[in-house]
Amino acid sequence: MIDKHFLFLRFFSFSSSQGINFRTDRLIVNTLKSHCLLDYAKSEGKQNLLAENMFVAYFEQCKNINSVDVLAQLAVDIGLN
Protein backbone atom coordinates (compact mmCIF):
# COMPACT_ATOMS: atom_id res chain seq x y z
CA MET A 1 0.00 0.00 0.00
CA ILE A 2 1.25 3.51 -0.85
CA ASP A 3 1.98 5.82 2.06
CA LYS A 4 0.04 8.99 1.14
CA HIS A 5 1.91 11.07 3.71
CA PHE A 6 5.24 10.04 2.16
CA LEU A 7 4.00 10.94 -1.34
CA PHE A 8 2.70 14.29 -0.12
CA LEU A 9 6.05 15.15 1.47
CA ARG A 10 7.96 13.96 -1.57
CA PHE A 11 5.78 16.06 -3.87
CA PHE A 12 6.31 19.22 -1.82
CA SER A 13 10.02 18.55 -1.49
CA PHE A 14 10.43 18.05 -5.23
CA SER A 15 8.31 21.04 -6.21
CA SER A 16 10.22 23.25 -3.77
CA SER A 17 13.52 22.13 -5.29
CA GLN A 18 12.14 23.24 -8.67
CA GLY A 19 11.23 26.71 -7.37
CA ILE A 20 7.51 26.01 -6.99
CA ASN A 21 6.24 26.89 -3.54
CA PHE A 22 2.85 25.21 -3.23
CA ARG A 23 0.72 26.40 -0.35
CA THR A 24 -1.96 24.26 1.21
CA ASP A 25 -4.00 27.09 2.76
CA ARG A 26 -5.67 28.13 -0.50
CA LEU A 27 -9.39 27.95 -1.23
CA ILE A 28 -10.71 25.34 -3.62
CA VAL A 29 -12.76 27.31 -6.12
CA ASN A 30 -14.71 26.86 -9.32
CA THR A 31 -12.37 27.37 -12.29
CA LEU A 32 -14.89 27.93 -15.09
CA LYS A 33 -14.15 31.69 -15.29
CA SER A 34 -10.42 30.98 -15.29
CA HIS A 35 -10.76 28.54 -18.15
CA CYS A 36 -12.88 31.00 -20.12
CA LEU A 37 -10.17 33.63 -19.70
CA LEU A 38 -7.52 31.10 -20.76
CA ASP A 39 -9.54 30.38 -23.88
CA TYR A 40 -9.70 34.09 -24.71
CA ALA A 41 -5.96 34.45 -24.01
CA LYS A 42 -5.32 31.63 -26.49
CA SER A 43 -7.05 33.64 -29.22
CA GLU A 44 -4.65 36.50 -28.42
CA GLY A 45 -1.55 34.28 -28.33
CA LYS A 46 -1.07 34.71 -24.58
CA GLN A 47 -2.51 31.52 -23.11
CA ASN A 48 0.79 30.09 -21.83
CA LEU A 49 1.79 33.32 -20.12
CA LEU A 50 -1.62 33.63 -18.49
CA ALA A 51 -1.55 29.98 -17.41
CA GLU A 52 1.83 30.47 -15.73
CA ASN A 53 0.66 33.63 -13.94
CA MET A 54 -2.61 31.97 -12.94
CA PHE A 55 -0.71 28.97 -11.58
CA VAL A 56 1.42 31.23 -9.36
CA ALA A 57 -1.60 33.27 -8.27
CA TYR A 58 -3.54 30.17 -7.23
CA PHE A 59 -0.97 27.69 -5.97
CA GLU A 60 1.64 30.06 -4.52
CA GLN A 61 -0.25 33.25 -3.62
CA CYS A 62 -3.57 31.58 -2.68
CA LYS A 63 -5.59 34.03 -4.78
CA ASN A 64 -9.18 33.23 -5.68
CA ILE A 65 -9.02 32.53 -9.42
CA ASN A 66 -12.81 32.57 -9.55
CA SER A 67 -12.81 36.27 -8.61
CA VAL A 68 -13.47 38.67 -11.47
CA ASP A 69 -11.10 41.19 -9.84
CA VAL A 70 -8.25 38.66 -9.65
CA LEU A 71 -8.82 37.50 -13.21
CA ALA A 72 -9.01 41.08 -14.48
CA GLN A 73 -5.66 41.87 -12.84
CA LEU A 74 -4.07 38.74 -14.32
CA ALA A 75 -5.35 39.82 -17.75
CA VAL A 76 -4.01 43.36 -17.36
CA ASP A 77 -0.65 42.01 -16.18
CA ILE A 78 -0.13 40.22 -19.50
CA GLY A 79 -1.59 42.93 -21.70
CA LEU A 80 -5.04 41.55 -22.43
CA ASN A 81 -7.73 44.17 -22.91
FENBEL-V37363 format. One record per residue. N is the residue number from 0. OMEGA is omega in whole degrees, -180 to 180 (999 if undefined). Layout:
BEGIN
N_OMEGA ; N_OMEGA
END
This chain:
BEGIN
0_-178 ; 1_177 ; 2_-177 ; 3_179 ; 4_178 ; 5_180 ; 6_178 ; 7_180 ; 8_179 ; 9_178 ; 10_-179 ; 11_178 ; 12_-180 ; 13_-178 ; 14_178 ; 15_180 ; 16_178 ; 17_178 ; 18_178 ; 19_-175 ; 20_179 ; 21_174 ; 22_-178 ; 23_-177 ; 24_-179 ; 25_175 ; 26_171 ; 27_-173 ; 28_174 ; 29_-177 ; 30_-179 ; 31_180 ; 32_179 ; 33_-180 ; 34_175 ; 35_178 ; 36_177 ; 37_178 ; 38_177 ; 39_-180 ; 40_177 ; 41_-179 ; 42_179 ; 43_179 ; 44_-176 ; 45_-176 ; 46_-178 ; 47_179 ; 48_178 ; 49_-180 ; 50_178 ; 51_180 ; 52_179 ; 53_178 ; 54_179 ; 55_-179 ; 56_-176 ; 57_-172 ; 58_-177 ; 59_-177 ; 60_178 ; 61_178 ; 62_-180 ; 63_-177 ; 64_169 ; 65_-179 ; 66_178 ; 67_180 ; 68_179 ; 69_-180 ; 70_178 ; 71_179 ; 72_177 ; 73_179 ; 74_178 ; 75_-178 ; 76_179 ; 77_176 ; 78_174 ; 79_179 ; 80_999
END
